């Protein structure tokens, strides 16, 4: 859609909304992961506007509430929601499902920045996000404690399920897939990577220095980091390499992909890995429903809701609960701010709940005070 407004006031050489957005996205060419995330949000907004025959400069303040409601419930579902597909696939859809409140807030944050850039570029005449009276509530990306994780008993069940021996007669292909899935879930839980970091991992990203193993990773913002690798991870890695016909430990010159397709050579892309994890959660939910029925209804629902990023949240939350110090937890998470990492600390909630339990109604529940005779016969100090 062309934009006739602001003729002579533009500072970019675009002639359509799509070209203007392409130039905005090009500003993030040094951060491919950020660029992909921003492209996704821009596409969703543009597709929504196209449905109404409108352009970027026609977005008004009153539209934002409707757009946020659309993010929470994209309808009709068959047009907007579908599994991961390549962008050029006719079955591609812009949503995998309705967005959570946190994801909607993040989308608005990204789009607010996009419009600020477009205003500076002279492509649009105003930024409707600046008119939001409750902008701080909507656009401040600070959040409370992390809730999208698996509690310890559910994780323990899941890990036990992932490690169940394959049934007799299981094909070699299926055994390969089960070993790969166990590595993915274990990797995600032990080292707290993002899904894109797992798919990008190479064998020689695991390096031994002075007798200790480290994982080298280029993460968000193209920041390089080294994360300590616990023994359990090296055991999983050895099992996986054995399935590939390789030596137990990776060699320094082995830059081949860590995760492989069924041919054992090609790397596994982000989308395929995402589906692998979601399928694992779905199969686990079905297994738990069969085994526990209504007694595990809440846990089954959690598994069905879980996404790959829940594994990162689960890893960091459980590390915090195990007593890992905040500074080391932040280093593992690769957060630039400690208050971001602190969202994984639930100790205050637990202590608050414990102390609140001291306060009750007491009616018909108060324990009788021991009599003096009881005390004397107890041989316990008063």
Number of C-alpha atoms within 10 A of each C-alpha: 13 12 16 10 13 11 9 7 12 16 12 15 11 17 13 16 19 17 15 19 21 14 16 20 18 13 10 15 12 11 15 15 16 16 16 14 12 19 16 14 19 20 14 18 17 17 14 18 17 13 8 9 10 14 19 25 19 15 17 13 14 11 13 15 11 11 18 18 14 15 23 16 16 20 12 8 14 10 13 19 19 15 13 18 14 10 10 7 9 8 14 17 20 19 18 13 16 18 18 12 13 12 14 21 21 18 23 21 18 17 19 17 14 18 23 16 16 25 17 14 19 17 28 24 17 19 21 18 21 13 12 15 9 10 13 10 11 19 19 13 14 15 10 9 15 18 14 17 23 21 14 13 10 16 18 12 13 20 16 10 14 19 13 9 9 13 8 6 6 9 11 10 10 12 15 16 17 18 20 25 21 20 22 23 18 20 22 24 22 21 21 25 24 18 20 16 16 22 22 18 21 20 20 19 23 25 19 17 8 5 7 11 18 17 18 18 20 14 18 16 12 13 10 11 15 17 19 16 19 13 12 12 18 17 14 19 25 18 20 23 20 14 18 15 10 12 13 16 18 22 14 12 9 13 13 16 20 26 25 17 16 14 9 14 13 13 18 19 16 16 15 14 20 19 15 17 20 18 15 21 21 18 14 20 23 15 15 21 17 12 11 12 12 12 11 16 13 10 19 23 13 18 24 18 14 18 18 20 17 21 28 24 24 24 24 28 28 22 21 21 15 9 11 14 11 17 13 14 20 19 15 19 22 20 14 10 9 14 12 16 24 18 18 24 19 16 12 9 11 11 11 10 11 11 10 10 9 7 8 9 7 8 6 6 8 9 7 6 7 9 9 10 8 11 12 12 9 10 8 8 6 7
